[in-house]
Amino acid sequence: MQYCTFYLDKKHYGIPMMEVQEVMLQQDLTPVPLAPSVVRGLMNLRGNIVLSIDIRRRLGLPESDPTQDSIQIITQGPAGLVGWMVDQMGEVADLDPAAGEIPPGTVPAANRELTQSVFQLESGLLMVLDGQRILEMEQDRLEGIREGSRELA
Amino acid sequence: MNDDMQKQLIQDLVIESLEGLDSFDAEMLALEEKEGNTQEHLRLAFRMIHTVKGSSGCLGFESIEKVAHAGENLLSLLRDEVITVDHAVISGLLQCSDALREMMHGLEAGSSPDASRHADLIQLLDGLQKAGMSQAEQGFGFFDGAPGAPMPAAAAGLAQTGWGLFEDEPAPAPIVPEEVLIEEVALKSDVPSASQGPRASESAIRVEVAQIDRLMNLVGELVLARNQILQLAGDKADPALLGPIQRVNLITTELQASVMKTRMQTVQTVWSKFPRLVRDLSQELGKKVVLTMEGQETELDRTVIEAIKDPLTHIVRNSIDHGLEDPAGRRDSGKNETGTLCLRAFHEGGQVVLQISDDGRGIDPARISKKAIERGLITKEDAARLSEREILNLIFLAGFSTAEKVTNVSGRGVGMDVVRSNVEKIGGTVELTSIVGAGTTMQIRIPLTLAIVPALLVSCCGARFAIPQASLLELVRLDPTNPARSIEWVDQAPVLRLRGKLLALLDLGPALGLSSQPIAEEAFVVVVEASGRKFGVVVDAVLDSEEIVVKPLHIVLKALGVFAGATILGDGQVALILDISGLARRGGLNAENKTLDQDRVDQNLLVPDGSEHLRLLMARVAQNRVAFPLEEVTRIEEIPASSIERSGPREVLQYRGRIMPLVRIGDCLGEPRLAAAADDLLRVVVCQMRGTQTGLIIDSIEDIFEERVLVERFGNERCIAGSLVAGGLVADLLDLERIADFAGMVRKN
């Protein structure tokens, strides 16, 4: 199976190639008020609306350098187009899914849930992320907040 | 035959048969009502069921064929007048169509049809034939046995081998006596059915809905690209480029209109199910109901049609179950035993209005408010403050049901709130009016389409947002020098005095977490209404009104509950569309913040006889107060006096690329014309008059009222239909027909 790999804060991550539609340079974003912090905004991709996500905060990574152009990996999910903000693209890795291991228990629980599997490459470790799960968690979080505010009211 | 081809054939069979069965039902109902030519109804019904039988037989679905065959046999006896049309026969045939429909849905889902489930039905149909036959036996002895007998094995075999690929081929199972067949052939050849014109298959093709949706998306993108090109060209106009750009512009607009048109379906697609529903329900409940339908040809986008299907069905069920009385009850109250249920559809102000009215017992506001208090939905104090109209609309609250007994049909406490939320989801509104003892009318206003909606663009804290026109009432520009136009505070809550009533305000910046700055003195208030709540949204500036292409939001953002979607603006940037109901919820504008209309309560107590429910736009012309029927008004514009041009004796205006004739209402009323400075702003009410957009010039707009008014005629003024009192003010109702005469306008088709 092929994985599209990329770097965030010099760490090597990947997502299944099947989900990737295209890769593009960062474009103008329209911020979405009240949205969770991972949502960087909406952008126009040839008439389609793409939700741009920056997962640094969820992975506990430092904020990105605003002076550097970032790259968006566009994926087509069941709920619409999503753009993942990354620092730099990596190679396409052709790996046997069976060789992937689940992240060890010492990884913080939140990160463990976002990481599908870890591959040992010669150049270092490759962490394959579960994009769908990341979005689901954001949605749950939002709905939780809404429920909470309703109870308060 | 490969799998794909087989699948395609089955799908075609299902679609064709379901359509055929719908019209079969319609023919049956017409037959029962004895409308029109009996033989013609029978012929059409026969042809439809025959097609179902033939096509399913050809694909080897023997059990479908069997059921269709039983129905066909019964029909052929009806056609030959061996048996007569009666209630039992029609019911049997309708059941047959239900069974076929069920099997078709089964086929669609991939299960193989099973006739044994319908053995009872086949027996019933056979029984009906025999019953009819035994009556007719003396006269038509030679029919003995043949039609009534169950399908002989030989014939079934024949049906299997017969490749009746074309519906015009002779029936694969010639069970009916021979002369019937000959007659059928003769009928087909010499009556090409003038009303139908060319066969549908020749003038139309079937296109997948997904394909049209794709087309629509592409056109949406083209519109955006066009807007961008226009903006760029506007700045640096190269004359050589302007020509082609103009052409692209025009073609895009036309293309958009044509694709939209392809997606349009008539209201009839939903309504066609109702005659059957009404018949079945009224029988079940022992009521007599006549269903009348007006405006079936009104067109709506297919997404809208889908969305209103369930709410409409629910309202129709409710009207029959709760609205209309049983025959005895109707007789007691001096009405005709047969109740009337009327469905109407028409266009008004760029929207489509659907009305469902019955002449039943009406809804008693006292009972509604009692129930609402019992259920803890409102307090006693609330009830005393609410107007009659507001009380009636309480039935849209969740958990409200006044049915004394829960019936099979309706009355489980879910319903009207779902109806309202479904209608609001597509940007529509629903309202109820009722007169005790005389009937109830439910009015649904919905946009023509969901894909492209008119919206107002506003800006707030540097971001742009779109507000759908459907929820927009008016705009107010704040002016610190005018107390009626400046913000005042009730504790921490900002309010505005809007024509003597307090309007709750929601400051968009803080509500969206964009700013914590106090409201600017010269901000704008966008007055909106959603879920029966009227409030003002404070924004920094009002930018433009634009037709926007609505794009769905990612599911993660839907959970925010304040945005209805997103759109791409002319400059390629994305803007969010505000969800007004969601915003109201978030802003804590609950029912207590309703603007209560005391005047309305008082007036509702005095409803004069002969009054009618009108929506009026009140305006001033010199010393006169005039009222326009709002349904005739398409827009209100402000134009500088200098933009008026002349065409012959007429004053005209260039309006949206066309010439619009202008009429001064002052002239119609015989008021002297005052000289206007070139930069004076004139207010123009744009109306559709005799098929032409016409601008009616007035001095100022006063207000909009919706209430029951009595129009009385005292004098014989040229352009006035009569005088009325609305909102406590006397006004003259304009007669647009006479104004058109006055202005010498020709009739256009």
Interface residues (C-beta under 8 A of the other chain):
Chain A: D28 T30 P31 V32 P33 L34 A35 P36 V39 G41 L42 M43 N44 R46 G47 N48 I49 L51 A79 G80 L81 V82 L135 E138 Q139 L142 E143 R146 A153
Chain B: N217 G220 E221 L224 A225 A463 L512 G513 L514 K551 P552 L553 H554 I555 V556 L557 A559 L560 G561 V562 F563 A566 I568 G572 Q573 V574 A575 L576 G588
